[in-house]
Amino acid sequence: MRYAELLCHFRKSLRNGNWHRLSYLEKGLYRAILCYTKVKGEIVNAKLRAMVLRIVEKLRETPRLRILKAGQEKAKRILSTYMEKDVFDWCPELKGWLENPDYIFWLGIATLTGIRHSSRSLFR
């Protein structure tokens, strides 16, 4: 990763608000890496490079990606719960819903905004 690329991610994250989602440690490391790459050029250490890449991944995240990630996690939990309870024996089309990108997106929005999903009351 070069200085220009890191600076570009930094500026964009300030504009889209992702910079404020980072912890103080991540912000400090990123600023230190910015200074280091400005002087030295490029990061050579593989461990440090991996840490910076994780931070850059957080900086590049968009609301859509956050929603899809939350929806994917929720769909996996629902899938495992329903497989244990043998729900797919009497409702096989539900498995298709859990693979549908639109339904996963809706699950993500519901998870992030706190909308209760009806599956919670089915097996309590």
N, C-alpha and C positions, 0 to 999 in steps of 0.2 A: 504494500500500500504506500502510495506516495503522498506527499504533502497536499498537492492540489486536490486529489480525490478526497482526502480526509477533511479538508477545509470545505469542500463542496457539500459533503454530508453534514458537517457541523452547521453551516449556514441554512441549509434546507430544514434541518431539525429545529432550528430556532424559529423559522417561519411556521412550520406545521405543528409546533408544540411538543414534539417528541423529546426535545432536550430536557424538558421539565419532568419527564417520566423516569429519567435515569437517577440512580442513587448518587450521593455525594462522592463516593469512591469511584464510580464509573465516570463521572464528570471530571474528576481530578486526573484520573488515568488518561482520559481522552485528551485533555488539555496538555498534559505532559507529553503525550505522543505527538501532538501537533507541533509543539516546540522542538521535540527531538527530530522529527522528520524534516522540519524546516531547516535545521542546521546540518544534520547528517545525511538526509536523503531518504532512506528506506529502512523499514523494520526488518531485521535479519532473524531475530530470535523467534523460533516457531511457537513457543508457549505464549509469548507476548502478542504475537501476531494473531493467535487464536482468540485471545482475550479481546483484542481490538475488533476482530471480525464479529464477535458476539455483540459488542456495543454498537457497531455499525448496523447490524441486523435490526437492533431495537430502534435505531435512529431512522431507518428506512421504512419501518412499519407504517402502514396506512390503516385508517379505520376499517376498510374492507377486509384487510388481512387479519386484523384483530377479531373481527366478527366471524370470519371463516374458521379461524383457529379455535375460538370458543365453541362454535357450532360443531366442529369436528370432534372435539373432546367430549361434548355432551352426547353426540351420536354414538360414540364408542361406548360410553357408560350405559346408555340406553340399550344398545345392542347386547352388551354382555349381561345386563340385568334380565332382559327379555329372553335371552337364550337359556339362562338358568331357570327361568319360570316357565319355559316352553310356550311362550306366547305365539311364536311363529308357526306352531302346529295348527292353531285355529285362526290365525291372521297372517298368512304368508306375504300379502302385499305390503305389510308394514316394513319388511326388510328392504323392499324397493324404495320406500319413502326415506329410510335412513341413509340411502346411497344417493338420493336426489340432491343435487347442488342447491336448488332453491329451498328445499326443506332444511338443509344444513345451515344455509344462510339465515333462515327464520329462527332456527334453534339458537344460533349465535346471537342474534339480536335479542331474543327472549332471555338468554342467559345474562347478557351484559346489562340489559335494562331492568332485569328482575321480574319479568313476566313469568308467572307460574305456569308450568307445563302440566297438562292433565295426567301425565304418567305417574306423577308423584302420589296421587291418590289411589291408583289402581292396586297397588300391592302393599298397603300398610296394614 
